[in-house]
Amino acid sequence: MRQVQNFIDGQFTGSASGRRFDKIAPVDGTVIASISEAGAAEVDAAVLAGRAALKGEWGRLTTDQRCDLLHGVADEITRRFDDFVAAEMADTGQPHHVMTHAFIPRGAANFKVFADVVKNVPTESFVLPTPDGAGAINYGLRRPKGVIAVIAPWNAPFLLMTWKVGPAMACGNAVVVKPSEETPLTTTLLGEVMNTVGIPKGVFNVVHGFGPGSAGELLTRHRGVDAITFTGETGTGTAIMKAAAEGIRDVSFELGGKNAGIVFADADFDKAVDGIFRSAFLNTGQVCLGTERVYVQRPIFERFVAALKAKVEGVNFGRPETKGTDYGPLISAEHKRKVLSYYRKAVEEGATVVTGGGVPDMPADLAGGHWVQPTIWTGLPETATVVREEIFGPCCHIRPFDTEAEVIALANANDYGLSTTIWTTNLSCAHRMAAAIEVGIVWVNSWFLRDLRTAFGGSKMSGIGREGGVHSLEFYTETSNVCIKL
């Protein structure tokens, strides 16, 4: 069986306690690896390695030298592309085409894009008049924030981990990554890449484990950590924020979402159906930006529901490496229980189950996997549990609407504010809607289309702060002002 270790100061290492945990394959429930669980000694060693790197070779590199190394990291990921695809499929159970067309390429791009951003974004400067007439010049300097704790999620583990590690390292920081206990493989593999490329020891560190009472809590409470970036559910974000208050550490959070999809009667119908199908069911619905609330203008409501139902009922379940598989399992048995509890709650609250609502019949070799049916509901009020709470599964509720004002109110009447997708051919309507919806990201006639130079983040309970482009520089660096009297 594969043995997965922590990666600290350029070395793969176990834990002083000898504690380990199993990695379960979502696709069939088998144990595929044994993972070393980091304790206080390993977390402390990783943080100290990061601090030493900042004062060592890494801290002495010029921006160009550092960014050249990160281009090398991206190139090595691309060279080992198949290794990363295989590891991510084993971790998540998601189909091969999802890994090859989105998640792994984006993971590599995160290093190149942010290396280029750091090299090309200027700081501000001002000429200040002084009473003696000589004047003064003020200019900004950016320096690394220090050791960054990266708490990564399990739903798109490589993409979302590198989304944080890429800009953090480009800005000159050291990182300690705690991947989800459900998805340890690609983060560990990245340690091999760092060594191959020649990233100095201690810059990139990985500690495996769980949250409370394990590596996650130990890392976020460690006073040698200067900032914490986290993607995950809102409750965990609340706990991390409390830990970050000790020492007044910066945080950047991308948390939950209960995102709305809005389809107007004038939309390109086929593109809208395809777009909502993708936004609701990609990655088995385990996407923070996914659409769980769908609002369709009344003239096309019945037709839209029927068309989306037909697409959902055409998905192919199977192993991720099997050609034709376009639908994978949920990440774990625990998450499967959670999603199925919402499926039952929807029926209890009076939903019409358009399709799905249970567990599919799977062949014997996959019966132990964490499979659920993609599910569509109609007929529920906005107060229903499955309309208000984030499920993070392959499901959506569809409701008709009549006017712009009505659907704006419906979309905004939620505690979350991460994203929305709007489908219309009316340009003026698109602009009005984009300005009115209370979210961090609005897509019009698209979904999951990302320019890494733009701001990313949520409002309300969906997060704190923005990352992407110059916004990442603002989080991963400290800016100081230099005032020189002439």
N, C-alpha and C positions, 0 to 999 in steps of 0.2 A: 504494500500500500504506500502511496505517496506520502512523504513526510514534509510538512510545510513549516518553516521556521520564521522567526522574526528576522528583520534585516536592520542591523544597528552598526553604525560606524563602518560601513562597507563590508560587514561580515554577516553571514547567516548564522543565527545562534538560537538555541533553545531557551528555556526559562529555568531559573534557579529552582523553582518549585517542582519542575517536572510535569506540571499540569498540561493536559492536552484536551482537545475536543474534536469531535468528528465533523467532517464536512459531508453533508448529505446531498446527493444529486436530486434536484427537483423533478427530473424527468421520470425516475423510477424508484426513488426512495432508498437507493443503495449508498453505502459509505464509500466515498471515493478518495478521501485523504484524511490524515490526522494532523491537526493544527496545534502548534505550540502556543499556549496562552501566556502572554506577557504579564508579569506582576510588577510590583513597585520597583524592583531592582532593574528590570529591563526598561521600563518607562523612564526611570531616572537616567540610565545610561544613554538612552536615545536622545533625551533632551540635552544632556551634557555634551554628547557628540555634536549635536547641532550648534551649541554655543561655541565649542572649540573650532568648528569649521568656519564660523563667522570671523574668528580672529586669526584663522590660518590661511591656507592657500586660496580658498573660495573667496574670502573677504578681500584678498589682494588682487583678484582678477579685475581687469577693466570690463566695462559694459559690453564691448565688442567681443572680448574673449569669452565672457560668460554666455552671451547669446549664441556664439558659434557652437559652444558645447551643447546648448539646447537644440539647435538645429541638428546636431549629431544624434541626440536622443530621439528626435522625431524620425530621422533616417533609419536608426537601428530598430525602432518599433516597426517601421515599414518593412525592413529586411526580415524581421521575425513575425511578420503579419499573421501567418498561419498559426504560429504558436499562441499568439494572443487571442485569435479567434477561437481556437480549441479550448483555451483556458476559460474564456468568458462563456462559451456555450456550456461547458461542464458546470460552471458556477451557477448560471441562471436558467439553463434549459431552453433559452430562446433560440429561434431559428437562425440558421447560417446566414441568410440574406440580411437579417437585421444587424448582425455583427459586421458583415463585410461592407455594407452600404452606408452605415451610419456610425455605430458605436466605436469601433476600433479606428477607422480613419479620423474621426473627430478627436479621438484621444491623442493621436499623433499630431494633428493640426494644432492642438492647444499649446504645444511647446513652440512651434514655429511662429504662430500668430503673435503670441505674447512676447516672444523675443524681439520680433520686429516692432511691436508697439513700444516697448521700452526704449529701443534705440531711436525712435522717431518722434516721440512726444516731448515737446519742449516744456520747460518751466517758465513761470512768469517773470517779468522784470519791469521795474518802474524807475523813472528819474524823478527824484524828489527835490523840490526847491528848498533851500535853507535860508535863514535870515542873513547870513553873510554873503549870499549870492553864489557861493561855490557849488552848492548842490550836493546831492548824494544819490547813489545808485542802490536800489534794492533788487535782489534776485533770489529765486527759490532754489533750494537744494533738496533732492530726494535721497534718502538713505534707507536701507532695509529696516523693516520693523523688528526683525530678530528671528526667533524660533516660532514657527507657525504650526499650531495643531490643526491637522486636517482630519475631520471626522466624516468619512465618506459613506454613502448609502449603498444598498444592494440592488437597486432596480436597474441602473445603468452604471455599474461600478467603475469601469475603466474610464469611460467618458467623463463622469462627474468627479472622479478623483483627480484626473489630469487637468480638468477645468480649474482646479484650485492649485495643484502643484505647479503647473506650467507658469502662471503669472507670479506665484510666490517665489519660485526659483529665478525667474527672469529679473525680478526686482532685487535679487541678491540675498534673499532669506534662506534659512535652512528649514526643513519641514520634518515633522513626525506625523506619519499617516496611521490612523487607526481605521482600516477597512471594516466593513460589516463582517461579523462572524459568519454570515451566510455566503459571502463572496470574497474569499481571501486570495484567490489564485493570481489574477492579473496584476494586482498591486505588488505581490511578491515577485512575480516575473519582471516587473519594472526595475527591481533592485539589480537583477542581472544586467539589464540594459545600462543602468547607471555605471556599473563597474566596467563594462565593455567600452563605453564611450570615454571613460576617464573623469567622470564627475568626482570631485574630491570626497574623501570619506567624511561621513557625518552630515553631509548636505541633505541626503534623502534617507530617511529612516522609516521602518515599518514595525508597528507593534500590533499583534493580533490579540483578540479577546472580545469581551462583551462590554456592556455599558456600565450600569451600577455595580460597584464593588469589583470591577475588573479594569482592563486597560483603558476603556473610554473615560471612566470617572477619574482614574489616576492621572490621565493625561490632561484633562481639562482643569483639574485642580492643581496641577504642578505649577509652582511659582516661577519656574524657569521658562514657561511658555508666555510669549508676548502677545499673541492674538490667536483667536480660534475661529475657524470657518467650518460650517456644518451644513449639510443637506440632509433632511429627514423630516420626521413628523413633529408637529408643533409641541407636544408634551415633552419630548426629549430636548427640543430647543429651549424650553422654559427652564429645565434643569441645568442645561449648560450655561444659560445666561446667569443663573444664580451663582454657579461656580466661577464664572468670569468676573463677577463683581468683586471677588477676593483678589486684590491686586489691580483692580480697575483695568482689565484687559479688554481690548477691542474684540467685537464679534461681528461676523457676517453670516446671516442665516437665510437659507432658502428652504422654506418649510412647506406645509401642506397646501392643498388647493381643492376647491370644489368648483371647477371651472365650467363656464357656460359656453355652449356653442349656439350661435344664432344664425338661422337660415331664413332669408327673405324670399318672398315668392318670385322675385325677379332674378334670383341667383341662377347660375348655370347648374341645372338640376343634377346632372350626372357627376360633375366635379364636386358639388356640395355633398352628395351621398358618399362619394369616395373619401372626401376630406373628413367628414364626421366619422365614418367607419374607421379610418386610420387614427384619428385623435381619441376615439373612445376605446379602441381595442388593440392598438399596437403594444407590444411587450406584455400582452395579456392584461392590459389596463393598468399596468404598474408604472405609470408615468406621472410625475407631479404636475405636468402641464396638460394632462389628459382631460378629456371632456366627459363629465358625468351628468351634466344637466344640458339638455338640448331643447331649444325653443325654435319652433318652426311656424312660419306664418300660415294662417289658417287655410288659405286657398290650396296649398300644396301639402297640408299636413298628412292626410291619409295616404297619399301617394308616396310621400317620403318615408313614412313608417314602414310601408310594405317593401319599398326598395331596400331600406337598410336591413330589414329582417332577412331578405333574400341573400344579401351579401354575408351577413353573420352566419347564416345556416350553410354557407358554402366553404367555411374555413376547414383547413386540413390539420388535424392533430397529429403529432408524431415526434420522433427524435429530432433534435436540431440539425443533425448532419444529414438527415434523409431529404433527398430532393423532393420538392413539393410541399414540405412542411411550412406552414405559415402561421402556426399558432402553438405556443408553448404552455408549460405549466406555470402555476404560481410558485413563488420562491421557496415556500416551506409549508409544512403541515399546519403550523400555527396560523400562518396567514390564510391558508385555505379555510380553516375553521372560522376565522374572522369574516371572510368574504361570504361564506355560506350562511353565517348568522344574519348578515344583511339581506341575503336572498330570502330567507325565511321572514324577516321583519317586513320586507316589502309586501309579501302576500298577506301577512297579518294586518297590515295597514290599508289593505284594499287595492293593491296594484293589479292592473291587468298585465299578465306576463305575455308579452308578444312572442318571445322566444327565449329558450334557455331556462335558467333558474335552478339548475342542479349540477350533477356530475355526469360527464359523458361516459359511455361504455368504452373502455380501452382494452386493447389486447393484453394478454397475461403478463408480458414482459414490461408493460408500462402501468399496470394496475396499481403499483405502489407509489406512483408519482402524484404530484399535487395538482391534479386537473380539476378545472371547473368549466362549466359552459359559459360562453359569452351570452350576455343577457340584456334584454330590452324590456322596459316597463313603460306603461302609460297610465293615466287616470289618477295620479296621486296629487294631493295639494302640496303647496310649497312648504307646509309645516311637517311633512312626512320625514321620517328619520333618514331614509335613503336619498332624499332630495337635499337635505341640509348637511349631512355629515360626509366627510371624505371616506370612501370605501377602499380605494386603491386597488380596484379589481376591474375585470372586463365587463362593464355594465354601464347603462345610461338610462335615464328617464327622459321621455320626450313629451313636451307639452305644447299645445298650440298658442299662438298670440296673434293679436290684430294690428297693433300700432307700435311705432318706434318708442313712444313714451312708456307704453306698457312693458315692453321687453327690456328697456333700460332699467326700469324699477325691479323687474324680476331678476335680472342678472346681478344687480348690485345688492339685493337683499340677502346677503350671505356674509358670514364672518371672515371668509377668505377672500383674497384678492390677488391671485397669481397671474392668470392669463385668461384670454377669451379668443375664440375664433369666430369671425363674422363672414357670412357668405352673401354677397350682393353684387349686382352689376351697376348699381347707382353710386357713382363716385361721391356725390355730396352726402348721401346717407352714410357711406363708409367713414368719411371724415367726422360727421356728427357723432356717430356711434363710438368711434375710437376715442374721441375726447370725453365722452360721457361715462364710459365703463370704468369702474374703479379697480383697475388691475395694473400690474407692472408691465405686462406684455399683451399687445393686441395684434392678432394676425387677421388680415383681410384676404379672403380667397386663398388661404394657405394655412398651414399649421406646421410647427416644429422647424420652420425655416429660420436659421440663425446666422446672423453676421456677428462674429465674435468680437467685433470692435464696438458693438452697441451695448447699452445698459441691460442688465439682466437682474431680476429680483421681483419680489412681491410686495404688496401692501396689506394692511390690516394684519390678520393672523398668518399671512403667508410669508412673512420674513422681515428682515431688517437689513438695509443697505443694498447697494448695487455693485455688481461686478461685471467685467467685460470692458475691453479697451482701456481708456484712461480711467474708468471707474475702478478697475482692478488695481491700477497704480495707486489710487487714493487710499485703498484699504491696505495694500501690502507694503507701503512705504510710509515713513514719517517725513513730512515736508517742513523744512526750517527756512527761515528768512535770513538773508545776509544783507546787512546795511553798511555800505562803505561811504564814508564822508570824503568828498573830493577836496 
